[in-house]
Amino acid sequence: MVQEFDFTQRNTNLDKIFQQLDGKGYFDEIKSKYRDPATVYCYRVLTGQQLACKTIKLAAFRHLNDLKRSTEGNFPYYYDLDKCRNICNFARMCPDVSQNKPIPLMIWQQAILCLSQGWRTKEDKQKRFERCMVSVARTNGKSYLLNILILYAYLVEDSDQFNADLCYLAPVDKQSKKSWRYIKQTFNSLQEMPGFRKLIKDQNIAINDDVLKSTKTQNQILRMTAGSAQLDAFHFLFATVDEYGDENFNSDVISKVTSGQVQTSNRQTFFISTAYSNPKVPMYSDVRRLTKAMEKDSNRTEDSTLALIWQQDDQDEVDDPETWVKSNPLLDLPAKHDTLLKGLISERDSKLEDGTLNDFINRNLNMWLQTAKDKYLKLEDIQKSVVSDFEIDNQDCYVGFDLSHASDDTAYSFVFPHLNGEQKKYFILQHSFVPLARADNSIIVKEKQDGINYSNAEKLGFCDISQNSYGLIDEDFVGRWFLDFVNDHHLRVKAFIYDPYQASVITDWLDNNMPEVPFITLKQGTVSLSSPTVFLRNQFIAGNIEMLADPILQTCLANAVTMANPYGIKIDRTALTSKIDCADATIDAMSQAFFILKILIMVLKKIKRIPLTG
C-alpha cells in the first residue's frame, strides 16, 4: 500500500518520515529489486549517508515512492532498468571534455541519466519525463552531461528515426560555439569506436560548426541560440537548453521550443543551469513551482517533469564549507575535492573582501539571489512570506492605491493587520489593472515587457487585463471593482491612502461613495515615504508579512530598489518595465496600518495588568 504525504504541512518532517517508513520496512522491496545508481543514490540521500539539500531529498523521496506506485495498476509509469544500463554504458564511452578520455561518472551524475531515461510510460514505453530540469553550481560538469545526453539521444535512442530534429540551445552564439566544440570532440571520439564507427558510416553522419547530420536518415542536431529566428519551425525530438537561467531565455523563446513538440512522440527537453540573479526569468518560476510540486507527494500535477536541484539550504552556509557539497556535488570526488574546495574558499573570501559575497552565493552555491547592492528586499524574505490562505471577510484593512501613468499598472493593495498571540502580522493582498496601450494592445507583448505572466495572474484573481479597443484602463471599472470587492467581503476599510497626483477624479468618486472611510493623501517623496518603506522592509525580514503566491506582488517587490537622499529612502525601479506599482501601493497602505497593532498590543498589555475582581 502506497502512502502519500504533503511536506508543506506542519509537523511533516521529510527526514523523520523517511526514517519511520524505512524502519518499518516500507522500502525493503524497492531496495532489493532496484540497485541502479539512481535508486542507490536516493537511498543514500535519505538515510543521511550523502549530505544533500532539501530539494534533492524531495526528488529522492519522489523516486522511491514512485517505484512503489509503479507496482499499482493505476500508476501510468514504470522504471526500466535496461534503459538505465544502456545510458550508463554509453556514458562510459564518452570522453571528459578536459581530458579527452572517458572517466567514471559519479553516482549523482549517473542518477541524472537513469532518472531521466529510465522512467517510462506503461502504455507505449516512451519517456515519462518530457521536461528535465537540472540545476547545480558552476564548474560541476554540466557540459559533460549534456554531451552524453544529446549524443545518446541521437546515436542510440533515435537512430531508427527519419527526419528527426534535435537541438543544442544556448543563450548566445559565443557560448553555443564553445559547447558545440565539446559535442564535436565527443562525436569524433565515438566514431573511432568499432560499434559506432559502423553506424556513423552506414548512416553517413558528419558534423560541422553548426549541425550534426545524417544524409541517409536526415536526422540532425542543430546548434542554435535563444535569438535564432527559426526556432518555432522545428519539432524537436530532443532539445537541451543550456544556462536556462539566462535572461535571453524568456517565456517566448521557451514556448517556441516546447510548442512544436506537442505532437512529437517520445520527446524530451533538458533544461540545465546554475542559479542566476534575475528572478524574472522562467527558470526561477519553474524552480519554485516544481519544488512545491515535490513537497506535495500526493499531487500528480508535475508527473511528466523531473527536477533535480543541487543548492544550499540557507545563505548562512556560506560560512560552512563542509556543507558546500549540497550545491557542488563534485566535491565528493576525491581527486577533485581539495582543489575545488580551496578554489571555492578563495573565491568566497575574495567576494567577501570586495563586498560582492552575494555573487558567490548566487553562482557558486547555486542560490537565487539578486546581487544588486540596492535591492529593497531579499528574495528569500519575499518567498518565506507566502501563505496558502487567509480569511479576509469581515476584517479591518488599510488600502493603498497607485494610479496608472502611461504603461504602469493601476493597483490596490489591502493590508490586514492582525495578531498571532502577541506577534504582529500583516497580510497583504493586491489587485492590479493592466493596460496594453503601450504594448501594441497585446498581452503577449506586455508580458514580455514586464516579465510577468498576467494571463495566469488574471486566472488566479490577482488582476484584470484591459479589455477595451484602446488598451487603456477604464477608471470607472477600477472604481466599481473596489466598491464591489469591499462589499462582497464586508471589509472594514480604516483608511484609503493614495498619491494625489492626477488621482482626483477616481478618488473623489470613491470618497463620495464611501463617506465613512478616511481618504488620506500621501506625497511620494522620501520625507513622507521613508518611515513606512523602512517599516515594511523590517517586517519582511522579521517574518511578520503574509501574502498569497501572487506573481505580480512578488515580482514588484523583487523589482524594487532603494533610492536614498538626506531625508530618507523610498523605493524605485531600475528600468521602465520593472513594475513596482503594487509595491508602491503597499507602502502607502502601510503608512497607516502599522500604527494600529502598536495600539492593540498596548491595550492588551494594560488589560493583562488589571487585577481580577470578584
C-alpha positions in Angstrom: 0.0 0.0 0.0 1.5 3.3 -1.1 1.3 6.1 1.4 1.0 9.8 0.3 2.5 12.8 2.0 2.2 16.6 2.0 5.5 18.0 3.2 4.1 21.6 3.3 2.1 20.7 6.3 3.3 21.5 9.8 4.8 18.6 11.8 5.5 16.8 8.5 9.3 16.4 8.5 10.7 14.6 5.5 13.8 13.1 7.3 11.7 11.8 10.2 9.0 10.4 8.0 11.6 8.5 5.9 13.3 7.1 9.0 9.9 5.8 10.3 8.9 4.3 6.9 12.3 2.7 6.4 12.4 1.3 9.9 9.0 -0.4 9.3 10.3 -1.9 6.1 8.2 0.3 3.8 11.0 0.4 1.2 12.5 -3.1 1.6 11.1 -4.5 -1.6 12.4 -1.5 -3.5 15.9 -1.8 -2.1 16.1 -5.5 -3.0 14.7 -5.1 -6.5 16.3 -1.8 -7.7 20.1 -1.5 -7.3 20.7 1.0 -10.1 22.7 4.2 -9.4 19.7 6.5 -9.1 17.9 4.3 -6.5 21.1 3.7 -4.6 21.8 7.5 -4.6 18.3 8.3 -3.5 18.5 5.9 -0.6 21.9 7.3 0.5 20.5 10.8 0.4 17.5 10.0 2.6 19.4 7.9 5.1 22.0 10.7 5.6 24.9 8.8 4.1 25.0 11.5 1.4 24.8 15.1 2.5 22.1 16.8 0.4 19.8 19.8 0.3 16.1 19.7 0.7 15.2 19.8 -3.0 17.4 16.7 -3.7 15.8 14.9 -0.7 12.4 15.7 -2.1 13.4 14.3 -5.5 14.8 11.2 -3.9 11.7 10.5 -1.9 9.6 11.1 -5.0 11.6 8.5 -6.9 11.4 5.8 -4.2 7.7 6.3 -3.5 7.0 6.3 -7.3 8.8 3.0 -7.5 6.2 1.7 -5.0 3.4 3.3 -7.0 4.7 1.7 -10.2 3.5 -1.7 -8.9 0.0 -0.5 -8.8 -2.2 -0.7 -11.9 -3.4 2.9 -11.9 0.0 4.4 -11.9 0.9 5.0 -15.6 4.7 4.8 -15.3 7.4 2.1 -14.7 11.1 2.2 -14.2 13.1 0.4 -16.9 16.5 -0.9 -15.6 17.6 -1.8 -19.1 17.3 1.8 -20.1 19.4 2.7 -17.1 22.1 0.3 -18.1 22.0 1.5 -21.7 22.6 5.2 -20.9 25.2 4.4 -18.2 27.1 2.1 -20.6 27.0 4.7 -23.3 28.3 7.3 -20.8 31.3 5.1 -20.1 32.5 5.6 -23.7 32.2 9.4 -23.8 35.3 11.4 -23.1 35.6 14.1 -20.5 36.0 17.4 -22.3 39.1 18.5 -20.4 40.9 15.1 -20.5 39.6 13.8 -23.9 39.2 10.3 -22.4 36.3 8.6 -20.6 36.3 9.0 -16.8 33.9 7.2 -14.4 30.8 9.2 -13.7 30.0 10.0 -10.0 26.8 8.4 -8.7 24.9 11.7 -8.7 25.7 12.1 -12.4 24.6 8.5 -13.1 21.4 9.2 -11.2 20.6 12.1 -13.5 21.0 9.8 -16.5 19.0 7.0 -15.0 16.1 9.1 -13.7 15.7 11.0 -17.0 15.9 7.9 -19.3 14.8 5.0 -17.0 11.3 6.2 -16.2 8.8 5.2 -18.9 5.1 5.2 -19.7 3.4 1.8 -19.3 1.2 2.5 -22.3 3.8 2.9 -25.0 7.2 2.8 -23.3 8.0 6.4 -24.1 10.0 8.6 -21.8 8.0 9.7 -18.8 9.8 13.0 -18.3 9.1 15.4 -21.2 10.9 18.1 -19.3 14.0 17.6 -17.1 15.5 20.4 -15.1 18.9 20.0 -13.6 20.5 22.9 -11.6 23.9 22.7 -10.0 26.6 25.2 -9.1 29.2 26.3 -11.7 32.2 24.1 -12.6 30.4 20.8 -11.7 30.5 19.1 -15.1 27.2 20.3 -16.7 28.7 20.3 -20.2 29.9 16.7 -19.9 26.4 15.5 -19.1 24.9 17.5 -21.9 27.3 15.9 -24.4 26.3 12.4 -23.2 22.6 13.1 -23.3 22.3 14.7 -26.7 24.6 12.2 -28.5 22.8 9.3 -26.7 19.5 10.6 -28.0 20.9 10.9 -31.5 23.0 7.7 -31.8 21.1 5.3 -29.7 17.5 6.3 -28.7 16.6 7.9 -32.1 18.9 6.1 -34.5 16.0 4.4 -36.2 14.1 7.6 -36.8 13.9 9.7 -40.0 13.9 13.5 -40.3 14.3 13.9 -36.6 15.4 17.3 -35.3 17.4 17.6 -32.1 18.8 20.8 -30.7 21.5 22.2 -28.6 20.4 25.7 -27.5 22.5 28.3 -25.7 21.8 31.9 -24.7 24.2 33.5 -27.2 26.3 32.5 -30.2 29.6 32.7 -28.4 28.5 30.3 -25.7 26.9 27.9 -28.2 30.1 27.7 -30.2 32.1 26.8 -27.1 29.8 24.0 -26.1 29.4 22.8 -29.7 33.2 22.2 -29.7 32.7 19.7 -26.8 29.9 17.9 -28.7 32.2 17.7 -31.8 35.0 16.4 -29.6 32.7 13.7 -28.1 31.3 12.7 -31.5 34.8 12.4 -33.1 35.9 10.2 -30.3 32.9 7.9 -30.6 33.3 7.4 -34.3 36.7 5.8 -33.6 35.0 3.1 -31.7 34.1 -0.1 -33.7 30.4 -0.1 -32.7 29.7 3.5 -33.5 32.1 3.6 -36.5 29.8 1.3 -38.4 26.6 3.1 -37.5 28.1 6.5 -38.4 29.5 5.2 -41.7 26.2 3.4 -42.7 24.1 6.5 -42.0 26.8 8.9 -43.4 26.8 11.1 -40.3 29.0 14.1 -40.3 29.5 17.2 -38.1 30.4 20.8 -38.9 30.3 24.0 -37.0 26.5 24.2 -37.0 25.0 20.8 -37.5 25.5 17.1 -37.0 23.5 15.3 -39.7 22.9 12.0 -41.5 22.4 12.3 -45.2 20.7 8.9 -45.1 18.1 9.4 -42.3 18.2 13.3 -42.4 18.3 13.2 -38.6 20.1 16.2 -37.3 21.4 18.0 -34.2 21.3 21.8 -34.7 23.4 24.4 -32.9 21.1 27.2 -32.0 20.7 30.2 -29.7 17.9 32.0 -27.9 17.8 34.5 -30.7 17.6 32.0 -33.6 14.8 33.2 -35.8 13.6 29.7 -36.9 13.2 28.1 -33.5 9.4 27.6 -33.9 9.9 25.9 -37.3 11.1 22.7 -35.8 9.5 19.9 -33.8 12.4 18.8 -31.6 12.5 15.2 -30.6 15.2 16.1 -28.1 16.5 19.5 -27.0 19.0 20.8 -24.5 18.6 24.3 -23.1 21.9 25.2 -21.6 22.1 28.0 -19.0 18.3 28.2 -18.8 18.5 30.9 -16.1 20.0 33.4 -18.6 17.8 36.4 -19.3 17.8 35.6 -23.1 15.6 32.6 -22.3 12.3 34.4 -21.8 8.9 32.7 -21.9 8.5 33.5 -25.6 11.8 31.6 -26.5 10.9 28.6 -24.4 7.4 28.5 -25.9 8.9 28.3 -29.4 10.9 25.2 -28.4 8.1 23.4 -26.5 5.1 24.3 -28.6 6.5 22.5 -31.6 6.9 19.3 -29.6 3.3 18.7 -28.7 2.7 16.1 -31.4 6.2 14.6 -31.2 6.3 11.1 -29.7 9.0 10.3 -27.0 10.0 14.0 -26.8 12.3 15.4 -24.1 13.7 18.8 -23.3 16.6 19.1 -20.9 17.0 22.4 -19.0 20.3 22.7 -17.3 21.7 25.7 -15.5 23.2 27.4 -12.4 21.0 29.9 -10.5 21.1 33.5 -11.8 20.4 36.8 -10.1 17.3 37.8 -12.1 14.1 36.2 -10.7 12.0 37.4 -13.7 13.3 34.6 -15.9 11.2 31.4 -16.5 13.7 29.2 -14.7 13.1 30.9 -11.4 9.3 30.3 -11.6 9.9 26.7 -12.6 12.2 26.1 -9.7 9.6 27.5 -7.3 6.7 25.6 -8.9 8.5 22.3 -9.2 9.7 22.4 -5.6 6.2 23.0 -4.4 5.0 20.0 -6.5 7.6 17.7 -5.0 6.6 18.9 -1.5 3.1 17.6 -2.2 3.9 14.0 -2.9 0.2 13.3 -3.2 -0.2 15.8 -6.0 0.5 14.4 -9.5 0.3 17.7 -11.5 4.0 17.6 -12.5 4.4 13.9 -13.2 6.0 14.5 -16.6 8.7 16.8 -15.2 11.9 15.9 -13.5 13.5 18.4 -11.2 17.0 17.8 -9.7 18.3 20.9 -7.9 21.5 20.9 -6.0 21.7 24.0 -3.9 22.4 25.3 -0.4 19.5 25.3 2.0 20.5 28.6 3.7 22.6 31.6 3.0 24.3 31.2 6.3 26.0 28.0 4.9 28.4 30.4 3.1 30.4 30.2 6.3 30.4 26.4 6.4 32.4 24.9 3.6 31.6 21.4 4.8 28.0 21.9 3.5 29.0 23.1 0.1 28.7 19.6 -1.4 24.9 20.3 -1.4 25.4 22.6 -4.3 28.8 21.3 -5.5 28.4 17.5 -5.7 31.7 17.3 -7.5 33.3 17.9 -4.0 32.6 14.2 -3.3 35.2 13.2 -5.9 38.4 12.6 -4.0 40.6 13.6 -7.0 38.8 17.0 -7.2 37.9 17.7 -3.6 40.9 19.6 -2.3 41.5 21.7 -5.4 37.8 22.6 -5.8 37.3 23.4 -2.1 40.4 25.5 -2.0 39.2 27.4 -5.1 35.7 28.0 -3.6 37.0 29.2 -0.3 39.4 31.6 -2.1 36.5 32.9 -4.2 34.3 33.3 -1.2 37.0 35.2 0.7 37.7 37.5 -2.3 34.0 38.3 -2.8 33.6 39.0 0.9 36.6 41.4 0.7 35.2 43.4 -2.2 31.6 43.4 -0.9 30.1 41.1 -3.6 29.5 38.0 -1.5 26.1 37.6 -3.0 27.7 36.9 -6.3 29.5 33.9 -4.8 26.3 32.6 -3.1 24.4 33.0 -6.3 26.9 31.4 -8.7 29.0 29.0 -6.6 26.4 27.9 -4.1 23.5 27.9 -6.6 21.1 30.1 -4.7 18.7 32.5 -6.3 19.8 35.9 -5.1 19.5 39.4 -6.6 23.1 40.6 -6.4 22.4 44.4 -6.8 23.5 46.1 -3.6 20.5 48.5 -3.5 17.8 45.8 -3.7 14.9 46.7 -1.4 14.1 43.1 -0.3 15.9 39.8 -0.5 14.3 37.1 -2.5 14.2 34.7 0.5 12.4 37.2 2.6 9.7 37.5 -0.1 9.5 33.8 -0.5 9.1 33.0 3.2 6.1 35.3 3.4 3.9 33.2 1.1 1.0 31.5 2.8 -1.6 29.2 1.4 -4.7 31.2 2.6 -6.0 34.0 4.7 -9.6 34.8 5.6 -10.3 38.4 4.7 -14.1 38.5 5.2 -15.3 40.9 7.9 -11.7 42.1 8.6 -10.2 45.6 9.2 -7.9 46.7 6.4 -5.9 49.7 5.1 -5.9 50.3 1.4 -3.1 51.8 -0.7 -3.8 53.0 -4.2 -1.4 53.6 -7.1 -3.0 55.1 -10.2 -1.6 54.2 -13.6 0.5 56.6 -15.6 1.5 55.6 -19.2 2.4 51.9 -19.2 2.2 51.4 -15.5 -0.4 49.2 -13.8 -3.0 50.6 -11.5 -3.0 48.8 -8.2 -4.9 48.5 -4.9 -3.1 47.0 -2.0 -5.0 45.8 1.0 -3.1 45.4 4.3 -4.8 43.4 7.1 -3.1 43.9 10.4 -3.7 41.1 12.9 -2.2 39.4 15.9 -1.0 35.9 16.3 -0.9 35.8 20.0 1.1 38.9 20.7 3.1 38.7 17.4 2.3 41.4 14.9 1.3 40.2 11.5 0.3 41.9 8.3 -1.4 40.1 5.4 -1.1 41.8 2.1 -3.4 41.3 -0.9 -3.2 43.3 -4.1 -5.2 43.7 -7.3 -3.8 45.2 -10.4 -5.4 46.6 -13.6 -3.1 46.1 -16.6 -3.0 48.5 -19.6 -2.0 47.3 -23.0 -1.9 50.7 -24.9 2.0 50.8 -24.7 2.3 47.2 -25.7 0.6 47.2 -29.1 -2.6 46.2 -27.4 -1.1 42.7 -26.9 -1.0 40.8 -23.7 1.9 38.7 -25.1 4.0 41.9 -25.7 3.0 43.3 -22.3 4.0 40.0 -20.5 7.3 40.0 -22.4 8.0 43.7 -21.5 7.2 43.3 -17.8 8.4 39.7 -17.2 5.0 38.9 -15.5 2.6 36.2 -16.6 -0.5 38.4 -16.4 -2.7 35.9 -18.1 -2.1 33.4 -15.3 -2.4 36.1 -12.7 -5.8 37.1 -14.0 -7.0 33.4 -13.8 -5.9 33.4 -10.2 -7.8 36.6 -9.5 -4.9 38.9 -8.9 -5.5 41.3 -11.8 -7.8 42.4 -14.6 -6.3 43.0 -18.1 -7.6 45.9 -20.2 -10.4 44.8 -22.5 -11.2 47.9 -24.4 -10.0 48.5 -28.0 -7.5 51.2 -26.9 -5.8 49.1 -24.3 -6.4 51.7 -21.7 -7.5 51.2 -18.1 -11.2 52.0 -17.5 -11.2 54.1 -14.4 -15.0 53.6 -13.9 -14.3 49.8 -13.9 -11.5 50.3 -11.4 -13.8 52.3 -9.0 -16.7 49.9 -9.3 -14.4 46.9 -8.8 -13.2 48.4 -5.5 -16.7 49.1 -4.1 -17.9 45.6 -5.1 -14.8 43.9 -3.6 -15.2 45.8 -0.3 -19.0 45.0 -0.2 -18.6 41.4 -1.2 -16.1 40.7 1.6 -17.7 43.0 4.1 -14.3 44.7 4.6 -14.0 47.4 7.2 -11.7 50.0 5.4 -10.0 52.0 8.1 -8.2 54.3 5.7 -7.6 54.8 2.0 -4.1 56.2 1.2 -3.1 57.4 -2.2 -0.8 59.6 -4.2 -2.8 62.7 -5.1 -1.0 63.2 -8.4 -3.7 63.1 -11.2 -5.9 60.8 -9.0 -8.6 63.3 -8.0 -11.3 62.1 -10.4 -11.4 58.5 -9.2 -10.6 59.1 -5.6 -13.2 61.9 -5.3 -15.7 59.4 -6.8 -14.7 56.7 -4.3 -14.8 59.3 -1.4 -18.3 60.3 -2.3 -19.4 56.6 -2.4 -17.6 55.7 0.9 -18.2 58.8 3.2 -17.3 56.7 6.3 -13.8 56.0 5.1 -10.9 58.5 5.7 -9.2 59.3 2.4 -5.6 60.3 3.1 -3.2 61.8 0.5 0.5 60.8 0.8 3.1 62.7 -1.2 5.6 60.4 -2.9 8.8 62.0 -1.5 11.3 60.5 0.9 10.1 62.6 3.8 6.6 61.0 3.6 7.6 57.5 2.5 10.8 56.7 4.4 9.2 55.5 7.6 6.7 53.1 6.0 9.3 51.9 3.5 11.8 51.0 6.2 9.0 49.6 8.4 7.7 47.3 5.6 11.2 46.0 4.9 11.8 45.3 8.6 8.6 43.3 8.8 9.6 41.2 5.8 12.9 40.5 7.5 11.3 39.6 10.8 8.8 37.2 9.1 5.8 39.3 10.0 4.4 39.7 6.5 2.0 37.2 4.9 0.8 37.1 1.3 -0.5 34.7 -1.3 1.5 33.2 -4.1 0.8 36.3 -6.2 3.2 36.6 -9.2 2.5 40.3 -9.6 3.1 41.3 -6.0 6.2 39.0 -5.7 7.7 40.5 -8.9 7.0 44.1 -7.9 8.6 43.6 -4.5 11.6 41.8 -6.2 12.0 44.7 -8.7 12.1 47.4 -6.1 15.4 49.1 -5.3 16.0 51.8 -2.7 16.8 55.4 -3.5 18.2 57.5 -0.7 18.8 61.2 0.0 19.5 63.1 3.2 15.8 62.9 4.1 15.4 59.1 4.0 14.7 56.4 1.5 11.9 55.3 -0.9 11.6 52.6 -3.5 12.3 53.0 -7.2 12.8 50.8 -10.2 15.8 50.0 -12.4 14.0 50.2 -15.7 10.8 51.5 -17.1 9.3 48.0 -17.5 10.4 46.9 -14.0 7.0 47.0 -12.3 6.7 48.2 -8.7 3.2 49.6 -8.8 1.6 47.3 -6.2 4.7 47.7 -4.0 4.2 51.4 -4.0 0.5 50.9 -3.1 1.5 48.6 -0.3 3.9 51.1 1.2 1.1 53.7 1.0 -1.2 51.4 3.0 1.5 50.5 5.5 1.9 54.2 6.3 -1.3 54.0 8.4 -1.6 50.2 9.1 1.5 50.0 11.3 0.0 52.3 13.9 -2.9 50.0 14.8 -1.1 47.0 16.1 1.1 49.1 18.4 -2.1 50.4 19.9 -3.7 46.9 20.2 -0.6 45.5 21.9 -0.6 48.4 24.4 -4.3 47.8 25.1 -3.7 44.0 25.6 -0.8 44.6 28.0 -2.9 47.1 30.0 -5.7 44.5 30.2 -3.3 41.9 31.5 -2.2 44.2 34.2 -5.7 44.9 35.5 -6.2 42.7 38.6 -9.1 40.3 38.6 -12.0 41.3 40.7 -14.5 39.2 42.5 
